[in-house]
Amino acid sequence: MVDTGSLYKLPWTRDNNPNGWLEPTTYCQLKCPFCYRGVDENGFNPTHMDLADVKKEVDDLIRLRQVATITIAGGDPFMYPQLDETIDYIRAQGVDVMLLTNGKPLNEKVLARVRDRGVARVVVHIDKYQGREGVKTEDDANRLRQEMCDLFRKVGGISLGFALPIGPDDLDDLEVLIAFFKKNADVVDLVNFNRMEPALSRQSTESRVLDATTLFDRVAQGYGIDYCAHLGKTRSDEISWLFGQAIFSGDELIGSLDGNAFRFIQKNFYEKTKRSGTKANVGGHTTPKFFAYLPFNKSLRKMLFRYVGLNGKRGKINLQLVLVINSPTKKNGEWDVCKGCPDAMMYHGKLIPSCLLERVKTGEFIEAG
């Protein structure tokens, strides 16, 4: 059970948020079951946005949200014919770019291209349910994830994250998954475990729902970390986004940040930029002020002592942000959405949670919390 009293309650709001969400295309190479955008449905008609409309959404996200990062998703963003122009436009506004892809288009040339255009991080969604050839188990999926890790090591200069939907049948896979991400902590700096919510899909007939608390506990126990920050929901006291910042020496876990340390880093970033931050842009802002603070924080002291105690086995310090998302749920006819939703997008001039776009289209209009 997570005790939120010791966690930093992130001050993100609808109007002041680290991230904006952009979907310039709904074309995708895969048909993942229960896709919240409906790509898996018969008769799905993919489309590309006009670049002028994409630029307007970028402008609106910056104006309405004060964002430090814009995530380009889809569909798969690499299928958007004007992806390069979109990245260039966002970067010209002084905003970081993150891409969310299934990884199929990635090779050395493509990855180097987006790196050189200033993309800060690529988050790859690979799971065993996507119908990929030869992928039936989590070990099979890890083989593809390992190829991604090796590719990012070779190209260098760009962060790698992984997104994983987790349902009731996937809890026993967490041990294999977490061991993999620990082993690759030198290159994987974000792992996003997303609790699958059947109600988000118009196709789902699944009646079983994974309890969020169970997922929170299993991830923390598997890593051996404590959480440091959280977001709430709009209609209940539930946690929506839960953050853990694992710190490694090489692939050896030496500890995790507590709520006070995470608050210090976030506030330090805000003081410098006047924007809320995420791992994509906070990581490079350790300053003399941070090192002066280090001796006064319990979690940082513990990690320092453990690092010193490794003696000749010390490796490079690696940070891996562990994010567990408790997706929106529908209760008594109302959606309980994430407060200060970091993945809000523009739709007809208003901010909405990206995961509920298809519900909004059917008349269940929800503004971002």
N, C-alpha and C positions, 0 to 999 in steps of 0.2 A: 504494500500500500504506500503510495507516494504522499509524503507530508509536504504540502505546498507552503507551509509556514516558513520553511528554510530556503525556499526558492525565490529567485528574483522574478517578480511579476513584470513581464515586459510591458513597457508603456506604449506599445504600438496601437494606433487607432486607424480608423478609416482614412483620416486626412493626413496622418503623419506616420509613414510606414516605410520599412526598408526596401520593399519589393513591389513591383508591378508585374502583371501577367499579360502576355501578348500571344495571340494565336493567329498568325497570318495565313495559315493553311490548315485544312482538315484532311489533306492527302497523307496517307501512311502506307508503309510497306507491309504492315502486319494487321491482323484483325484480332486483337486481344479480346478474349471473352469478357463480357460485362464492361466493355469500354464506356467510360462515363460520357464520351462524346458521341457514342453510337456508331463508331466505325465498323463494328462487328455486325450491324443490322443489315438485313437484306434490303436492297434498294438504296443504300446510303449513297448520297451524291456529294463527293468532295468538291471543295472550292478553294481558290486562292483569293486573298484580299488584294485590292488595288494598293500600290505602294503609297499613294497619297493618303488613303484611309489609314494605313499602318502608321504613317508619320503623325497623323492627327491623334491617333490613340496614344502614341508615345508622348506627344505634347500634353495630352490630357492627364496621363498617369503622373507625369512630372509635376504638372500644375496642381493636381488634386491631392497627390500623395506625398510629395517631397521625397521621391524614391532615390535610393542610392544604387539600386540594381533593377534591371528589367529582365525577367525570364521569358525567353522565346520558346514556346512549345507548339502544340498542334493537336492532331496530326503529328507529323515529324517535320521539324523546322528545315531540315536539309532538303526537303522536297519543295520548299518555297523558292521559286526561281529568282527572287530578288532578296535572298537572305543577306548577301554581302552588303547591299545598299542599306538594308535595315540595320545591320550591326553598325555600319559606318555612321548612320544618322544618330543612333542612340549614343554612341561613343562621343560624337561631336557635341552632345548636350552635357558631357561630363558625367555620364551615368555608366556603371558597369553593366556587362551583359553576361547572362547565364543561358545556356542552351539545354533543353530537355529532349533527349532523343532515344530511340531504341537501339542506337549504335550501329545499325546495318550499313549506313553510308560511310562510316569512319574508316580512314586509312591514314597513312603518314601524310600524304599530300593534303587531304581535306582538313585534318587536324591542325597541321602547320598553318594552313590558310586562315582558319578562324582564330588561331592563336595570334597570328601576326596582325589581324584586324582588331585585336584587343579584347577578345572574349576571355573572361576571367575564369569561368568554370563550365565544364560540360557534365551534366548529370545523365547517366545511362540507365534505362529501364530494361533489364533482362530478367525474365522469370521462366519457369518451367511450363507455364500455361499458354504461351504465345504461339504454339504450333511451329516452332523453329525445328528444322531438320536435325534429328539426332539428339534433341533435348527433351528428356522425359522426367529427369530427376533434378534435385538441387545440385548434385555433383556435376551433372551435365551442364547446368546453367553456370556453375562456377568455372567450368572450363572456358566458356565464352567470356566471363568476367575477367578471368586471368589474361586472356588475349587483350582485353581492353587495358588492363593494368600495364602489361608489357608495352603496348603501343604508347601509352601516355608517358611511361618512363623514357622510351626512346626519343619521342618528340620533345618532351620537356617544356617547361614554361607555361603550363596551363593546368588548372586544378581538375581533379576527377571526383565525381560523386556517383553514388548508386541509389536508385529508387526501387523499393520493393513493396508490392502490395502483400499484406499478410492477412490470411483468413483463418478460420477455425482449424483447417487441416494442415496449416503451415507452422504451427508452434513447434513441432518436433524438429523442424528444419533449422530453427534458430541457432542451435549449437554449431552446425556445419557452416552456416552463413557468418556468424560472428567470428569463428576461428579464421575464416577466409579473410575477412576485413581487417582483423588484427595482423595477420601475416603480411598484408599489403598496406599497412599503415603509412609507409613511406610515400605512397602515391595517392591513396584514397583519403580525402580529407572531409568527406561528407557521406553519411549513410542515413537514408530516409526510410524508416519502416512505417508504412501507411496502412492503418487498420481498414480492411475492406468493409464497406457498408453496402449491403445488397440494395438498399432503397435508392442509392444513387444511380443505379442502372435500370433502364426501362426494360431490359431483357431478363433480369435476374429472377429466378424462381427459388433461390436459396432462402430457407427459413431460419437457418442457424446464423447467429451473430456472435462474432468474437468479442468478448468482454475487454474493454480498453484497459482496465486495471491489470488484468492478467497479462496483456501484452507489455504494458509498462514494466511490470515486475520481472517478466522473463527476459526482456532486453537488458535491464540493469544488472540482473544476476548473471546473465551470460557474459557480459563485458566485465563485470566486477567494478562498476562505476556508480557514483551517485549523480542524480540530476541536479541541474543548477538554475534552470529558468523555465518559465511556462507562460502560456496564454490560456485564457478561459473561453467559455462559450457565452452566447448572448441570452439564452433562455434557461440556463441551469448553472450549477456550480461545478460542472464537469471541466476537466482539463481538455483542451483541444490540441495544443502543440506542446510537447515536452522536450527539453533540450538537455543533453549531457555533453560535456566537452572532455573527451578522453585525451590524455597526454601520454605519448610513448617515447621511449628511448630506443630507436630502431623499431623493432616490432615487440618490444617488452613494455607492457603497460606499467607506468609508474604512478598513475593516479588520475584524478579528474578534478576540474574546477568546482568550487562551491558557489553558492548563490552570490556571496559578497564579491568574490573575484570576478565573476561574470558581469556583475553590475558595474564594477570599477572599469572594466574594459569597454563595456558598452557606453558608459557615460563619458569616458575619455575620448572615444571616437566621436560622440555627438558634439562635445565641446570643440573639437577640431574642425568638424565638417558641417555642423548644424543639421545633420541628417542621422536617422537611425541606421544602425549597421547590421549586417549579417556576417557570417564567417568569410564570405567571398571578399569582403573589403575591410573587415576589422583586423584580420590576421597580421597585416603589415604595420600596425600602429602601436606596437610595443615601444615604449619611450623610457627615458630616464625616470619619469614619474612612476611608471609601472614597476621598475626595478627597486625604486625606493619604497614602494608599497609592499613588495614581495615578503619581506620578513614579518610583516604584521598580519598576514593572512595564513590561516591554519592549513588550508589545502595546498597552497603554494609551498609552504615550509616543508610539509610532509613529502611532497614530490621532489623538492630539492635534496633533502636528506637521502631519499631513496636513490636518486640519480647519482649522488656522490658515492653511495655505498656500492654501486655497480662496478666501481674501480675500472679494470681493463675491459669490461664488457659494455661500456657506455657506447651508445649510438647517437645518431642525429635525433634531435627533438622533433617529433612529429605530432601534429594535432589532428584529431578526427572528431568532427561534430556528429554526434549521434542524435538524430531527430526522430521522435515517434509522434505520428499524427493520428489523432482520434477524429475521424471524418465526421462531418455533419450528420445528424440523425433527425428523423421526423417524429415528433411527439405531439399527440392530440391535434393533428392536422397542421402543425407549425414546425418549420425547420429550425433546429437548434444549431446555429452556425458558429464558426470560429470568430471570437471577438478580436478585432484588429486583424482580420484575415490577410496574411501576407501574399496570398495568391489571387487577389481580386483583379478583375479585368473590366474593360469597358464594354458596355452593351447598350446601344441606343442612347449613348451619352451619359449613362449612369454606371456606377461601380457595382459589380455583383461578384459573388464567389464563383471562381471559374468552374469548380466541380459541379455547380448547380445550373450551368448555362442551359442545358437541355430542359431542365425543369422550369426555368424562367420562360423559355420559348413557349411552353404549353400553358402559361398563364399564372404559374406560381411565382409571381415576381418577388424577388428577394434582393434587397440592397445589401451591400457589404456591411458587416458588423463593425 
